[in-house]
Amino acid sequence: MTIPYYELPALNLPFDQKIDIFGVVSAVAVFVGAWLAAKEARTYAKVSDRPLRDLVPWAVGFGLIGGHFMHVFAYHPELLTDVWVVFRVWEGLSSMGGVLGALLGIFIFFRKEKIPLTPYLDPLALGTSVGWSIGRFGCFLVHDHPGVKTDFFLAVEFPGGPRHDLGLYDMFVLLGIAGVLYAVKRRHPPPGTLMGLLAVLYTVPRFFLDFLRASDLSFVDRRYAGLTPGQYTVVLIFGVGVWLIARARRTSLTPKG
């Protein structure tokens, strides 16, 4: 038994414009993630939520650029035969490139506004984990992360045979991580711990799931020494996560005054 493969129709907009279901789900993911992060800033971190509300355009804008650049330059450099593809940021996105771009946008915003970032890390982690899982549901709906052929019970019946759907698996991983973060939140760990946990808990399964990516289709991700660009990226993010957890613990052990 497998999960049926289906293609949802695009939604018709005024002036003969269309938007596919992935765009709709992505917008919902950003809204929910931003709303939760702002809520946790007020209720959990006890700080103003205004920076997180003002931050959204920066994170989304840099995320789109980073996601597109990584898609073109790292995953599919063959697309560069058309130089204008670099500027069409709506044509192809890498989730890990989007993460790096969003992180850069967040860092620049907080530096520009001269606001300490640390108190906002954990609210961002709580909102991001839920919003990201919704975004991955959108990936599953459009089946844009096909894996290798399999008879696994969660396989999707792609044209040509059942395959792993890595968007679906990523959604489950992120939902589980969100549950862990909200459980740990009750213990009020030192600031930065939840963001560190999000980085560590996501990157480990993501590294190994990438080995299931399809390599027998006409449009597949580029590998470098047998690894995808995403796998190299998650190693970096894992290191940042470990550093955040260690820094949070070290800060909590430092005597006050």
N, C-alpha and C positions, 0 to 999 in steps of 0.2 A: 504494500500500500504506500502510495506517495502523495505529496501535496500537488494538486492540479496547477498547471502553468496557465496563467491568464494575462491578458494585456488590457488594462483599463483605458477607456477612451479619454482623450484630452477634453478639458472643459472649454466650452465656447465663451469668449468674452466679446464685448462690444467692438465694433470696427474690424470685424473679421480676425480678431486676435484669439489665440488659444494658449492655454497653460496646461501642462500635464500634471498628473496626480502627484508626482514627486515634488514639483514646485509648491503645491498646496500643502503637502505634509511637511516640507522643509520650513515653510512659513509658520505652521503651527508649532513645530519643534522650537524655532527661535523664540516665538512668543511665550510658550510654556516655560522654557529654560530661563528666559529673562525675568519672567514674573516670579518664578520660584526663587531665583537668586536674590531678587530685590526683597522678597518676603523674608528670606532667611537672614539677609543683612539686618533687617529691622528687628526680627524676633529672636534670632539666635546670636548673631555677632553684636547686636546692640549698637549698630552704627547706621548712619544715614544711608538710605537706599538710592539717593539721587545719583551718585557716581555710576551705579550699575544701570540706571535707566538711561543716563547720558552716554554710557559706554556702547550700547547696542550697535549704533551705526559703525563705530570703529571696528568692533569685533567682526561684524558681518562683512563689512567692506574689505578689510584685510584678509578675512577668511576666504572670501571669494577669489581674491587675487592669488593668495597662496595656494589654494586648492587647484586653481586653473594652471598656474605655473608648474606645480609639481606634476600635474597630469600630462602637460605638454613636454616639459624638459626632462622629466625623470621616467615616467611610465610609457609615454608614446612620443619619443623624439622624432619618429618618422613623420609625424604630422607637420613638422617644421618645413616641409617642402612648400607649404603655404605660409608665408611669413605673417600674414594677417591673422592667423589663428591665435597668435599670442595675445592679440587685443580683444578677441571674442571670448570674454571670460565666462559667458554662459554656455560655451561649448566644451563640456568635459571638466569634471572636478575630481580631485583626489581628496578623500576625507582626511588623510594624515597631513596633506599640504594645507588643507583648511584649518586643521588644528594649529599647525605652526604659524600660519598667517594670523589667526585669531589671537594667539598668545602674543604675537608681536604687536598687534593692534591694542591689546589690553595694556601691555607694558608701556607703549608710547603714550596712551591716554593718561595713565596714572602719573607718568613722569611729567607730562605737559601740565596737568592740573595740580601737580605737587601734592598728591594725596598718597599716604602710605598704602601700599598694596596688601600687605600681610593680613589685616583684619577682614579683607574681602575675599581672600583665597577660598575659605571653606564655604561661604555662601555661593560662590561661583561653582565650586565642585558639586554642591548639592543640586543646583539648577542645571548644570551641564550634564550630569549623569542621566537625568530624566529626559531633558531635551534631546540629547544625543541618541538615546534609545528610540525616541519617536522618529528622529531623522532616519535611523537605520530601518525602521518599519517602512519608511518610504522607499529605501533601497530595495527591500524585499518585494514591495508591490510592483516595482518596475524591473526586478530581476537583473540589476546591472552589475552583480558580483557573482557570476557563475563559477562553480567549482568543478572539480573532477567528477567523472561519472561514478555512481555509487548505488548500492541497494539499501542504504541507510533509511530508516523509517521516516526521517524528516526530509528526505530528498524531495526536490521539486521536479516534476515531469517536464523538463525542458524539451524543446524540439530536438529530436535525435536521441532521447533517453534521459533517465533520471540523473540529476546532479545535485551536489551540495549547493546550497544557496547561502553564501557567506554573509549577505545582508541579514538574513534571518538569524544566523548564529550570533552575529554581532549584537543584534537587538536583545537576545536572551542574555548575553554576557553583561551588557550595560544595565539591563533591568536588575540582574543579580547584584551588580556593583552598587546600584542606587539603593537597594535594600540594605546592603552592608553599611553604606555611608550614613543612612538615616538611623540605623541601629547604633553605630559608633557615636553619632552625634549626641545621643542621650547621655554619654559619659563626659561630654564637654572636654574633649582633648585639647592640647595646646593649639593655637591658631596655626594653620598651615598643614595640620595632620591630614585632614580630609582630602585636600587637594593632592597631597603626596600619595595617599591611598588610592585615589582615583587613577593617578598615573601608573602606579605599580600594578594594581589589580587589572587594569585594562591591557597594558602592554604585554604581559606574559601570555595570556590566551591569544591575543591578536598575532603575536609573533608566530605561534605554532599554527594557527588557523590559515595563515597565508600560504602554508605549504599545500593547502587544499585548493588553491586557485587553479582554474582551468589553464592548460597550456596547449590544448589541441583545437582551439577555435581560431577563426580568422583574425580576430582583434583581441590580442592577449597582452597582459602586462609584461613590460620588459624586466628581465632578471639580470642581476649583476653578481657574478660569482655564486649563482644559484639562489640568491635572495632577492625579494622585491624591494623597491624603494621604501615601501611601508615598513618592512622589517628592520631596515637600517634606522629608520626614524624612531620606531618604538624603543630601540635600544637606548637612544639618546634620551627619550622621554622617561624611560625607566630610571635612568641615572638621576634625572632631575627629581623624580618622585622620591627616590631614596634620600637624596639631599634634603628635600623639604621635610620629610619625616624626622631625619636626624636633627635638622636645625630646630624644628618645633620642640623636640624632646630636650635638646640642649638648652634652649631658651627657658623651658619650664623648670629646669634644674638650677638655673642661675639665681642666686639669692637676690631678692628685691632690695633696692636701696643701697 
